[in-house]
Amino acid sequence: MDAVRNPFAPGAGSPPPELAGRDEIICDADTALQRILLGKHAKSQILLGLRGTGKTVLLNKIEGLAEDRKHLTSFIEAPEGRKLTDLLYPKIHQVLRKLSTIEQAKAFAYSAMRALRGFASGFKIEVGDLSISVDPLPGVADSGDLEIDLPELFMQVGRAANAAGMAWTLIIDEVQYLAKADLSAIIVALHRVSQKKLPILFFGGGLPQIASLSGNAKSYAERLFDFPPIGPLDTISAASAIRQPILDEGESISDKAVKIIVEKTAGYPYFLQEWGFQSWNIATQSPITGKDAKAASVKALERLDNSFFRVRYDRLTPAEREYVLAMASLGHGPYRSSDVADVLGKEIRALGPRRASIISKGMIYSRAQGDIDFTVPMFDDFLRRTES
C-alpha cells in the first residue's frame, strides 16, 4: 500500500480522518456557540477523559466551529508550573486588538485595554514585545487578587464583544495543570459574565479529576459547566473510524481485520489511529487482511512502548515507578490504595505524598475515595510487558 496516501494520523491532537462517535458533543457545543450570540444562556463545557481519547482533537474542532460562528477564539494549552495570568494576557490582548477595529466596539475595547494594562501591572506580568499604549483604568482588575480581577477583566472583554455583535470563546487544554486558585478564578469570572449575559464561553479539556476539582473550587461549578465524558468509542464508531478513511482512499479492509483492530485498541481513538496507520503500511495490497492487522499489532505496540508509554514512565522518579509497578502487578484497575500499600509493604499514609505526586504529574487519578487508576489506557499492560 502507498505510504504517502496513508490516511491515519497517530499524533498528539492530530485530527483523525474520520471523527467518529462524537456527534452529540459537537452538536451541543455548536448549539451553545449559537445561543450565546443570541444573548441566550449557554453552558460552558469541560471535556473529561483519559489520555488518547481525543479531547484535544475535539477542542480543535470546537475552535473551528466557534470561528465559523464568528466568535473570537483563544486556545491555551496549560503547561505545568505556568501562571494563568501569563497565559491569558497575550490572548486577551489579541482579542481586544481585533475588537478595537470594529467601530461600534471601539470605546468598549479601549476601556478593556486600559483594564488589561492595570491587570498586567497588578500581577507583574512579563509582557515581552507586547505593549499597551494606554493608561490603566484605576480600580479595575488591578488589585492583584485574581478572583476579584479576572471577573472584572472578563466583563470588560464581554462588553466589547457584545458591542461588536460577537462573542469570545476561551479554550484551555490540560485544565488539570492549572493551579487551584487559577481554576477557581476562571469559574468565578465565567459565573459573573453569565449573570450579566455577556457573550463569553469556555471550553476545557482535562483528566477525569477535573470535575471534582471544579466542584471543590466553587460549589456552583456543576451549574455553570457541562462535563461530557470522552471515553473509548463504541464498537460501531470504532469500526467506522478505521473503515471509512480506507474507503475514502479507494481501498478496502476485511471485516476480520477491523474486528482485530477494534479489539486490540479497545476503541481508544489514539490507538485506533496507530493500528490503522500500521495496518495500512504493512499491507501489500487491498483489502487489508486479518493477517495484516495482527502484524500491525506488533509494530503498533513497539511504537507505543518506545514513545507514548515510555515518555510518560520516564517522567517518574524511582519511588514513583515503584508505586505504579505495584499497581500494575495487581492486574487491571481500578486499584485500592490499600492494596498497593500492601504490595509495597508500607502504611497507606506513608505513601500519600508519593501518590499525590504521581497524580500531580497526570499519571494516575482518583476515581473514588480510596480508588486509583492510570490516566493512560493500557499503561498497566505496558508496565507488565516491559518492566516486570
C-alpha positions as CSV (number, residue, x, y, z in Angstrom):
1,M,0.0,0.0,0.0
2,D,1.2,3.5,-0.8
3,A,2.5,5.0,2.5
4,V,2.1,8.5,1.0
5,R,-1.6,8.0,0.9
6,N,-1.9,6.6,4.4
7,P,-4.9,8.4,5.9
8,F,-4.3,7.7,9.5
9,A,-2.8,10.4,11.9
10,P,-1.4,8.9,15.1
11,G,-0.2,12.2,16.7
12,A,-0.8,14.4,19.7
13,G,-4.0,16.2,18.9
14,S,-3.7,15.4,15.2
15,P,-7.2,15.4,13.6
16,P,-8.3,11.9,12.5
17,P,-9.6,11.4,9.0
18,E,-12.9,10.3,10.5
19,L,-14.1,11.9,13.7
20,A,-16.5,9.1,14.6
21,G,-18.7,8.8,17.7
22,R,-18.6,12.4,18.9
23,D,-21.6,13.9,17.2
24,E,-23.6,14.7,20.3
25,I,-20.7,16.5,21.9
26,I,-20.0,18.5,18.8
27,C,-23.7,19.3,18.3
28,D,-24.1,20.5,22.0
29,A,-21.0,22.7,21.6
30,D,-22.3,24.2,18.3
31,T,-25.7,24.9,19.9
32,A,-24.0,26.7,22.8
33,L,-21.9,28.8,20.4
34,Q,-25.0,29.9,18.6
35,R,-27.1,30.6,21.7
36,I,-24.5,32.8,23.3
37,L,-24.5,35.1,20.2
38,L,-28.3,35.5,20.6
39,G,-27.9,36.6,24.2
40,K,-29.3,33.3,25.5
41,H,-28.0,31.2,28.3
42,A,-25.4,28.6,27.3
43,K,-23.3,26.3,29.5
44,S,-19.6,26.2,29.1
45,Q,-18.1,22.7,28.8
46,I,-15.1,20.8,30.2
47,L,-14.4,17.5,28.4
48,L,-13.2,14.8,30.7
49,G,-11.2,11.7,29.6
50,L,-8.1,9.7,29.8
51,R,-5.0,10.2,27.6
52,G,-5.6,9.3,24.0
53,T,-9.4,9.7,24.0
54,G,-9.3,12.6,21.6
55,K,-10.1,15.6,23.9
56,T,-7.6,17.9,22.1
57,V,-9.0,16.9,18.7
58,L,-12.5,17.8,19.9
59,L,-11.3,21.2,21.4
60,N,-9.7,22.0,18.0
61,K,-12.9,21.0,16.3
62,I,-14.9,23.3,18.7
63,E,-12.4,26.1,18.0
64,G,-13.1,25.7,14.3
65,L,-16.9,25.8,14.9
66,A,-16.5,28.9,17.0
67,E,-14.6,30.7,14.3
68,D,-17.2,29.6,11.7
69,R,-19.8,31.2,14.0
70,K,-17.8,34.5,14.0
71,H,-16.5,34.0,17.6
72,L,-13.1,35.4,18.5
73,T,-11.2,32.4,19.9
74,S,-8.2,31.9,22.2
75,F,-6.7,28.5,22.6
76,I,-4.3,27.8,25.5
77,E,-2.5,24.6,26.5
78,A,-1.9,24.8,30.2
79,P,1.7,23.7,30.9
80,E,2.8,22.6,34.3
81,G,4.0,25.4,36.5
82,R,2.9,28.4,34.4
83,K,0.7,31.1,35.8
84,L,-2.7,31.6,34.3
85,T,-2.2,35.4,34.2
86,D,0.9,35.0,31.9
87,L,-1.1,32.7,29.6
88,L,-4.2,34.8,29.4
89,Y,-2.6,38.2,28.9
90,P,-1.4,37.9,25.3
91,K,-4.6,36.1,24.3
92,I,-6.8,38.8,25.7
93,H,-4.6,41.5,24.2
94,Q,-5.1,39.9,20.8
95,V,-8.8,39.7,21.2
96,L,-9.1,43.4,22.2
97,R,-7.0,44.5,19.3
98,K,-9.4,42.8,16.9
99,L,-12.4,44.3,18.6
100,S,-10.8,47.7,18.5
101,T,-11.1,47.7,14.7
102,I,-14.9,47.5,14.9
103,E,-16.4,50.9,15.0
104,Q,-19.3,50.2,17.4
105,A,-16.9,48.4,19.8
106,K,-14.0,50.8,19.8
107,A,-14.9,52.6,23.1
108,F,-15.5,49.4,24.9
109,A,-12.3,47.8,23.6
110,Y,-10.4,50.9,24.7
111,S,-11.8,50.6,28.2
112,A,-11.0,46.9,28.3
113,M,-7.4,47.6,27.1
114,R,-7.0,50.0,29.9
115,A,-8.2,47.3,32.3
116,L,-5.8,44.9,30.8
117,R,-3.0,47.3,31.3
118,G,-3.9,47.5,35.0
119,F,-4.2,43.8,35.2
120,A,-0.7,43.4,33.8
121,S,0.7,45.8,36.4
122,G,-1.2,44.2,39.3
123,F,0.2,40.7,38.5
124,K,3.6,41.9,37.3
125,I,3.1,40.1,34.0
126,E,6.2,40.0,31.8
127,V,4.7,41.5,28.6
128,G,7.7,40.9,26.3
129,D,7.2,42.5,23.0
130,L,3.6,43.2,23.7
131,S,2.9,46.8,24.8
132,I,-0.3,48.6,25.6
133,S,0.0,52.3,24.9
134,V,-2.9,53.3,27.1
135,D,-3.2,54.4,30.7
136,P,-4.5,51.8,33.2
137,L,-8.1,52.1,34.3
138,P,-7.7,52.8,38.1
139,G,-9.5,50.4,40.4
140,V,-10.5,47.9,37.7
141,A,-8.8,44.5,37.5
142,D,-5.7,45.8,39.3
143,S,-6.0,44.6,42.9
144,G,-3.6,41.7,42.5
145,D,-6.3,39.3,43.7
146,L,-7.1,37.0,40.7
147,E,-10.6,36.0,41.9
148,I,-11.5,39.7,42.0
149,D,-9.6,41.0,39.0
150,L,-10.3,38.2,36.4
151,P,-14.1,38.6,36.6
152,E,-13.7,42.4,36.1
153,L,-11.4,41.8,33.1
154,F,-13.7,39.3,31.6
155,M,-16.7,41.6,31.9
156,Q,-14.7,44.4,30.1
157,V,-13.9,41.9,27.3
158,G,-17.5,40.7,27.2
159,R,-18.9,44.2,26.9
160,A,-16.6,45.0,24.0
161,A,-17.6,41.7,22.2
162,N,-21.2,42.4,22.9
163,A,-21.0,45.9,21.3
164,A,-19.4,44.3,18.3
165,G,-22.2,41.7,18.0
166,M,-19.6,39.0,18.5
167,A,-18.6,36.5,21.2
168,W,-15.3,35.3,22.7
169,T,-14.6,31.6,23.2
170,L,-11.7,30.7,25.5
171,I,-10.4,27.2,25.2
172,I,-7.9,25.7,27.7
173,D,-6.5,22.2,27.2
174,E,-4.9,20.2,30.1
175,V,-7.0,22.0,32.7
176,Q,-5.7,19.7,35.4
177,Y,-2.4,21.6,35.3
178,L,-4.0,24.9,36.4
179,A,-3.4,25.9,40.0
180,K,-6.4,25.6,42.2
181,A,-6.6,29.4,42.7
182,D,-6.4,29.9,38.9
183,L,-9.2,27.4,38.2
184,S,-11.3,29.0,40.9
185,A,-10.8,32.5,39.4
186,I,-11.9,31.2,35.9
187,I,-15.0,29.7,37.4
188,V,-15.9,33.0,39.2
189,A,-15.2,35.0,36.1
190,L,-17.4,32.8,33.9
191,H,-20.1,32.9,36.6
192,R,-20.1,36.7,36.6
193,V,-20.3,37.1,32.8
194,S,-23.1,34.5,32.7
195,Q,-25.0,36.6,35.3
196,K,-24.5,39.7,33.1
197,K,-25.5,37.7,29.9
198,L,-22.2,38.7,28.2
199,P,-21.1,36.6,25.2
200,I,-18.2,34.6,26.6
201,L,-17.9,30.8,26.5
202,F,-15.3,28.5,27.9
203,F,-14.4,25.0,26.7
204,G,-11.8,23.0,28.5
205,G,-10.3,19.5,28.4
206,G,-8.6,17.5,31.1
207,L,-8.3,14.4,33.1
208,P,-11.3,12.9,34.9
209,Q,-10.4,14.5,38.3
210,I,-11.3,18.0,36.9
211,A,-15.0,17.6,37.7
212,S,-14.2,17.2,41.4
213,L,-11.5,19.8,41.4
214,S,-14.0,22.3,39.9
215,G,-16.6,21.4,42.4
216,N,-14.2,21.8,45.2
217,A,-13.1,25.2,43.8
218,K,-16.7,26.6,43.6
219,S,-19.9,24.9,44.6
220,Y,-21.8,26.2,41.7
221,A,-19.4,24.8,39.1
222,E,-21.8,22.0,38.1
223,R,-24.5,24.6,37.2
224,L,-22.0,26.6,35.1
225,F,-20.4,23.7,33.2
226,D,-21.4,20.5,31.4
227,F,-18.7,17.8,31.9
228,P,-19.2,15.4,28.9
229,P,-17.1,12.2,29.4
230,I,-14.8,11.4,26.5
231,G,-14.1,7.7,26.6
232,P,-13.4,4.9,24.1
233,L,-15.6,4.7,21.0
234,D,-18.3,2.1,20.9
235,T,-17.8,-0.8,18.5
236,I,-19.7,0.7,15.6
237,S,-18.0,4.1,15.8
238,A,-14.5,2.5,16.3
239,A,-15.1,0.3,13.2
240,S,-16.2,3.4,11.2
241,A,-13.0,5.3,12.4
242,I,-11.0,2.5,10.8
243,R,-13.0,1.5,7.7
244,Q,-14.2,4.9,6.4
245,P,-10.7,6.6,5.9
246,I,-9.6,3.5,4.0
247,L,-12.7,3.5,1.8
248,D,-12.2,7.3,1.2
249,E,-8.8,6.4,-0.3
250,G,-10.4,3.9,-2.7
251,E,-9.1,0.9,-0.8
252,S,-10.8,-1.7,1.5
253,I,-10.3,-3.7,4.7
254,S,-11.7,-7.0,5.7
255,D,-14.3,-7.4,8.5
256,K,-11.8,-9.7,10.3
257,A,-9.1,-7.0,10.2
258,V,-11.5,-4.4,11.5
259,K,-12.6,-6.7,14.3
260,I,-9.0,-7.4,15.4
261,I,-8.1,-3.7,15.4
262,V,-11.2,-2.7,17.4
263,E,-10.5,-5.4,20.0
264,K,-6.8,-4.7,20.3
265,T,-7.3,-0.9,20.7
266,A,-10.4,-1.2,23.0
267,G,-11.9,1.6,20.9
268,Y,-9.4,4.3,22.1
269,P,-9.1,6.9,19.4
270,Y,-5.3,7.4,19.6
271,F,-4.7,3.6,19.4
272,L,-7.1,3.3,16.5
273,Q,-5.0,5.7,14.6
274,E,-1.8,3.9,15.4
275,W,-3.2,0.5,14.5
276,G,-4.8,1.9,11.3
277,F,-1.5,3.5,10.3
278,Q,0.5,0.4,10.8
279,S,-2.1,-1.9,9.1
280,W,-2.1,0.3,6.0
281,N,1.8,0.4,5.8
282,I,2.1,-3.4,6.4
283,A,-0.5,-4.4,3.8
284,T,1.0,-5.1,0.4
285,Q,-2.4,-4.7,-1.3
286,S,-6.1,-4.0,-0.8
287,P,-8.0,-5.3,1.0
288,I,-6.1,-5.1,4.3
289,T,-6.4,-8.6,5.9
290,G,-6.6,-10.0,9.4
291,K,-3.0,-11.2,9.0
292,D,-2.0,-7.6,8.3
293,A,-3.9,-6.4,11.4
294,K,-2.2,-8.9,13.6
295,A,1.3,-7.9,12.2
296,A,0.3,-4.3,12.8
297,S,-0.4,-5.0,16.5
298,V,3.3,-6.0,17.0
299,K,4.5,-2.8,15.3
300,A,2.0,-0.6,17.0
301,L,2.9,-1.8,20.5
302,E,6.6,-1.4,19.7
303,R,6.0,2.2,18.7
304,L,3.8,2.9,21.7
305,D,6.3,1.3,24.1
306,N,9.1,3.5,22.8
307,S,7.2,6.7,22.7
308,F,3.6,7.1,24.0
309,F,4.2,5.0,27.1
310,R,7.9,5.4,27.6
311,V,8.0,9.2,27.7
312,R,5.4,9.2,30.5
313,Y,7.1,6.5,32.5
314,D,10.5,8.3,32.3
315,R,9.0,11.4,34.0
316,L,8.6,9.4,37.2
317,T,11.1,9.2,40.0
318,P,12.4,5.7,41.1
319,A,10.0,5.8,44.1
320,E,7.1,6.7,41.8
321,R,8.0,4.0,39.4
322,E,7.9,1.5,42.2
323,Y,4.4,2.7,43.1
324,V,3.0,2.3,39.6
325,L,4.7,-1.1,39.1
326,A,2.9,-2.2,42.3
327,M,-0.4,-1.0,40.8
328,A,0.2,-3.0,37.6
329,S,1.2,-6.1,39.5
330,L,-2.4,-6.2,40.8
331,G,-3.8,-6.6,37.2
332,H,-6.2,-4.2,35.6
333,G,-7.6,-1.2,37.5
334,P,-9.2,0.4,39.3
335,Y,-6.9,-0.2,42.3
336,R,-7.4,0.2,46.0
337,S,-4.7,2.4,47.5
338,S,-4.6,0.0,50.5
339,D,-3.9,-2.9,48.1
340,V,-0.9,-1.0,46.6
341,A,0.3,-0.3,50.1
342,D,0.2,-4.0,50.9
343,V,2.2,-4.9,47.8
344,L,4.9,-2.4,48.8
345,G,4.8,-3.4,52.5
346,K,4.1,0.1,53.7
347,E,1.5,2.0,55.6
348,I,-1.0,3.7,53.3
349,R,-0.5,7.1,55.0
350,A,3.3,6.9,54.4
351,L,2.6,6.5,50.6
352,G,0.2,9.5,50.5
353,P,2.8,12.1,49.3
354,R,4.1,9.7,46.6
355,R,0.6,9.0,45.4
356,A,-0.2,12.8,45.3
357,S,3.0,13.5,43.3
358,I,2.1,10.9,40.7
359,I,-1.4,12.4,40.5
360,S,0.0,15.9,40.0
361,K,2.1,14.6,37.1
362,G,-1.1,13.4,35.4
363,M,-0.1,9.7,35.5
364,I,-2.9,8.4,37.8
365,Y,-6.1,9.8,39.1
366,S,-8.5,9.1,41.9
367,R,-11.8,7.5,40.6
368,A,-13.4,7.5,44.0
369,Q,-12.5,7.6,47.7
370,G,-9.6,5.1,48.0
371,D,-9.6,4.1,44.4
372,I,-7.0,5.0,41.8
373,D,-6.3,4.2,38.2
374,F,-4.0,5.1,35.3
375,T,-4.8,8.1,33.2
376,V,-3.1,6.4,30.2
377,P,-5.1,3.4,28.8
378,M,-3.2,0.1,28.7
379,F,-0.4,1.6,30.7
380,D,-0.6,-1.3,33.1
381,D,-0.1,-3.7,30.2
382,F,3.0,-1.7,29.2
383,L,4.5,-2.0,32.7
384,R,3.9,-5.7,32.9
385,R,5.2,-6.2,29.4
386,T,8.4,-4.2,29.7
387,E,9.3,-3.6,33.4
388,S,8.3,-6.7,35.3
